[in-house]
Amino acid sequence: MRKRLSLLLVCVLAFGLLGSSVALANKTVTVWAWDPAFNLYAMEEAAKIYNRTAPDVTIEIIETPWDDIQTRLTTAVMAGQTNSLPDIMLIQDNALMKNVIDFPGTFADLTNSGIDFNLFADFKVGLTSVDGKNYAVPFDNGAAISALRVDVLEQAGFTLADFTDITWSDFIAKGKVVLEKTGKPLLSIVAESPDLVMMCLQSAGTWLFDEDGEVFLANNEALKEVIRIYVELAKSGVMVQVNDWEQYISSFTRGTVAGTMNGCWIIGSIVQPEDQKGLWGVTNIPRLETVPNATNYSNQGGSSWVVRADSPNRDLAIDFLAKTFAGSVELYETILPSSGALATYLPAGDSQAYGVPHEYFGGQAIYADITQYAALVPQVKYGVYNYEARDAVGVAIAKVLAGLDIDSALREAEETVKFLMDF
């Protein structure tokens, strides 16, 4: 009997030791995200902070383009192989609701996780919640900015103030002067991308769906005006189209164009070239002069962190996010100067770091300015079929540039979205 008990004890101890070693070996939290200068950098700094109190945990960060994340997520869920997904994923805010609804049970419900969502901006919590439940830890602020090379503007006889609080007609007229005198377009954009269109729409307080969730393309007068502006920008040469995101970034980092208009997260890419330090300025975006109540403020992009519900490291992943992106002012102070990652974590917004002059932008306190912009952004409802509508608008832009009239292009786009919604 004693031998049996001893053998049993040895087995239990061995299993316990094995279990401990397995647990230690599994203290690796995998993360998928994109953009090395912004999201990946923020995650790397978060890992450093977390490792001070949890040195045995490894945060494995894998650069994964957003389109790949969406494709792999869909494939894994449809194949019933969610174990191929990471513990944490970065999800674009305008796609989060659809993913949660389409793939129930895939993402951890964080409502009662101990994370205080009252400490985040209301608009951001709204984008990361479905049916009153929180499914993501909010991350960046996507307030739109117009970032321009002040040295190029000066060559054309302008200052940054000449591009502040203006209309799109003003912007195009001055852009033509800049192009004539310097040879540089003011903007670039990925060919037929709807990103600029989306920014303009939100600045006017409207979107691709109405208040009842119905498709709102064919009769959306603001959308028609934005597409007219897009076509004029492209045909005038004030904006050039490029083939992909890499070419888009290099167009302003190499000085091919004199500016960029995007969410403030683009700052992380702007500040890469050392030889352009001090040559940039930030202001608000143009407004739609023909649309009542249009503003000079908008939002572009923004993303949040989700946790895989069936991850064996689920609790560890949640703890990591709770103590960093949902609990560390230091993290946001650290990543702010290099990446431009403005927090939607409210305690970080009170940091003195937001009022510090930015050397790259000629001493302008850009983060204080952008924080003011964010407070003035009109709120819109993206809708469950946001991406389908965006894609349809992108196709419509291509058709208009090829010669189709705007009304016909938008009618076709609306029919396409309606078909996908009913499919």
N, C-alpha and C positions, 0 to 999 in steps of 0.2 A: 504493500500500500504506500509506504514511504517513497519507494522508488517511482511509483506512478505519480505521486504528488510532486516529487522533485522534477520528474520529466515534464509534468504539466506546467510547473512553475517556470522551468527553463523555456518551454515553448511560448508561454505567455510573455515572459521577459523579452525573448527574441522577437516575438511579433510586435511588442511595444517598441523595441528599439528600431525595428524595421519600419514601423509606422511613423516613428519620429523622423527617421532619415528620409522617408518618402515625403512627409509633410515639409521638411526643410527643403528638400529638392524641388518641391512644388511651389515654393515661395517666390514665384516669378509671375508677375502680372504683365501680360502682353497688351500692347496698345497699338491701334492702327490710327494714323493721322497723316495729313498732308502738309506741305509748305514748311521746309526746313527753317526758314527765317522767322517763322511766326508760331505755328502750332507745335511743331516738333521741338523748337527751342523752349517754348513754355513748358512742355512736358518734361524736358530734360532738367530744367531748373526745379520743377516740382519734385522730381525724383530725388534731387540733391537734398532738398528740405526734408522730405519724408525719411530719407536714409539716416538722418541725424538721430532719430529715435527708433528707426527700424532698419538697422544696418544689414540685417540678413535677408532683406527683401530686394529682389531685382525687378526693376521696371524696364521691360524690354520694349523699346519703341521701334516700330517698323513703318518706314515711310510708305504710304499707300495713297495714291491719288483718289480724290473723292469719287469719281466715276467708278473706279475699281472697287471701292468699299461698297457702293450701292449694288454693283453687279454681283460681287461675292456674297453679300448679305442675302440678296434675293435667291441666288443659286443654292446657298447652304440651307436656307429655310425650306425651299421647295423640295430639296432632296432629303430633308430630315436629318441633316448633318451639321447642326449648329455647333458641334464640337470643333469644327474647322475654323470657327470665328474666334477673334481675340477676346480677352476679358473686358477690355474697354475699347470703344470705338468713338471717333469723332463723327457727328452727324450734322449736316447742314440744317439750320433751323427750319428752313422752308420745306424740308423733306421729312422732318421728324414725325409730325402728326400722321402722315400717310403710312410711314413705316410701322409705327406703333399699331395703327388700326389694321393694316394688311397682314401683319405678322404678330398676332396676339401671343403673349407669353414669351416672346423672344427677349424683351428688355426688362430688366429688374424694375419693379415699382419702388421708387425711392422715397415715397411719401412719409413713411414711418421709419426711415433709416437713421434718424438722428440729425440729418442735415437740415439746417434752418433756412428754408426757402424764402422767408420773409426778409432775409438779408440780401436778396437779389432784386434788381429792378423789376417792377411789375410786368412790363411789356415782355421781358425776356422769360420770366416764369410762365407767362401765358403761352409763349411759343413752344415751351417744353412740357406742357401739361395736356393730358387728354382725359376728358370726363372727370376732371377734378383731381386726377392723380399725377404726381410728378415722375417723369420718366428720364430726366437728364439733369446733370449738373450744369447750369448755365456757364458759358465761358465769355466770349468776347463781345464787345460793343461794335456794331457795324455802321455807326454813323457815317454818312457819306461826306467826302471832302473833294475839293478841287485843289490838287497840289500842282503848283506851277513853278517853272524856273524863272526866278525874278530877274536874273541877268539877261535872259532872252527877252523878257518883256521890256526891260529897259532899252534894249537895242531897237525895239520897235516904238519906243516913246511912251510906254505904259508902266504903271506900278501895280502891285498886287491889289491896291484899293480900287483900281479901275475894273477889277474882275470880282468885286465883292458886292453882294446884294443886287446882282444884275439879272436881266432876262436872257433867254436863249438867243433872241435876236441880237442883243448887245454882244453876247459871247461870240457868235458867228462873225459879226461885222469886225470885231477887234481881232478875231482869229485870222481873218483874211489879211489884215494889215501885218500881223506877226509873220504869217507865211510869206507875204510879199517882201518884207524887209529882212527877214532872217533865213528864209528857206525852210523853216521848221513848222510842221503841223503842231497844233496844241495838244492833240489827243491821238491815241491809237485804241483799237478794240479788236478782239478776235472776230473774224469775219462772221457777219450775221448773228452775232451773239445778242441775246435779248437783255443782257445785264444793264446797259445804259437805259434801255427802255423801261426796265423795272424801276430803276432809281427815279426816273422822271415821273412815272406814274405815282409812286408813293409820295413824292414831294407834293403832288396835287391831291393827296388823300383818296385816291381811287386805286382799283386793282383789276384783276382779270375775272373776278367773280363779284356778283352783287351781294347785298346783305342776306339774301335767301340762299346763297351758295350756287346760284345759276351762272352759267358762263356769260361773261360780259365783254365781248370782243367786237362784234359787228357794229353795235350802236354806241360804243364807248368813244365819245368825242375827244376825250383827253388822250386816249391811245392813238387815235388818228393823228392828232397834232404831234405827238411824240415821234411817230414814224416819219412824218413830214420833216421834222427837225433832223432825225437820223439821216434821212436821204440827203438833205442839204449839207449836213456836216461832211458826209462821204463825198458827194459830188464837188463840193467846194475845195476839198483838199485840207480843210481844217482838221479833219479826222482821217486817219489812214487805217485800213483794215489789214490785219496780219493773220497768219495761218493758225497759230496755236498760242497757248498760254506762255510758253517759254519765249516766243518771239514778242509777245506783248510786254513781258517784264523787261527784256533786253532793249525794247524800243526807247524806254525812258532812262534805264540805267546807263545806256551807251550814248544817250543824248540825241537820238534820231528824232524824237519828238520833245516838245517843251513842257509836257505835263502829263498828268493822269487823273482820271476821275473815277473814284471807287470808294468802297468802304475804308474806314481809317486803318484797317489792318494792312492796307497796302504800304503803309509807312515802313514796315519791316523790310520790304523789297527796295523802296526808294533809297534808304540810307546805306545801301551796300557799297557804292563806289566812293572811295575816299576823295577823289578829285572833284566831287560835286558838293562837298561840305560847305554849308553857308549860302548855297545858291538857290535854295528852295523856299517856297512859302506856301502856307495853307489857308484856304478860305472856303466859304460855302459854295454850293453849286447853283447854277442858274435856275430860274423859275419859268414856268409856262405862263406867258403873259396873257394868253387867250382863255385860260381856264380860271374861273372864279375860285378864290381862296387858295390858289396855288402858293407854295412857299419855296424858300431856298434851302430846304432841309429834307434829307431822306436817309434811308438805310440801305445798305447793300451787303448781303451775306450775313455772316454771323453763324456760329456753330456751338454745339454743346456736347458734353461727354455722356455716353450711355454705357451701362454695364450689362453684359450678357446674363440673362436670368439663370441659365443652367450651368454657369461657369463654376467649376470646383473652387475657384478663388474669388467667388462673388463677394463674400464679406470683406476679404482683404482689399479687393478693388474699391469697394465702397469706402472703406476706412481711409485708403490712400487719397481718394477724391475729397473726402470730408475734411481731411487735415491739410489739404493744399488748395485746390481751386475753390473749395467752399469753407476755408478756414484760415487762410494765411495772407494777411496784408503784405507781408514781406515778399511773397511770390510775385504779386502784381507790381510792387515797387521795383523788383529786380528786372522783370521782363519789359516794363514800360519803355525805358530809354532806347533799347535796342530793337524791339519789335513793334512798338506802337500798340501793344495789346491793352486797350482800355478796358477796365473791368466793368462788369455789370454786378459785381460783388460790392455792395454799397459801402461797407467799411473801408474798402480800398480807395473809394472815390474821395474820402476825406483826407487822404494822404497829402502831405506837402509836395510830394513828387509831381503832382499834377500841375503845380504852378511854376515848376522849374523851367527856365528858358532852355530851348533846344538848340544846341550848337549847329546842328545840321541845317536847321531852318532859320539861320541868321539871328538866333536869340529869341525867336518868337515862342511864346508859351503856348505851344500848339495844343497840348492836352487840355488845358483850361478852356481854350476856344472850342475844341471838339466836344468837350463835355457839355458846353452850352448848346452846341448844335443838336446833340442827342436829345436834349430836353424838348426840342421844338419839332421833332420828327413826327409827322402825321402817322397815326397807327392804322393799319389795314389788316384784314383777315386774308391770309394766304390761301386757305382752302386746301382740301384733301388732294385735289388734282392739280396742284400748283405747277408741278414739273411738266405735266402733259400740256398745260396751257402755255407755259414758257416756251417749250419746244415748238408748239404750233405758231407762236408769235415769231420765233426765229425763222421758221420756214416762210412765214408771210413777209418778213423783211427781205429775204433773198428774192422772193417773187417780185416784190415792188421794185427792188434795185434792177431786176431784169426786165422791168417794163409793165408789169401788171398794176392796175390801179389799186389804191389802198382799200377801198370799199370791198372790191371783189376778193382781195387777198385775205381780209379779215373775216368775210363771210365763210370762205373755205376753211379758215383756221377754226372758227367757231363750230362748224359742222364736224370737224375732225375731233375736237375736244368732246363734244356731245356724244359722238360715237364711242369714244374711249370710256366715257363715264357710264355708258349703258352696256358696255361689253361685259 
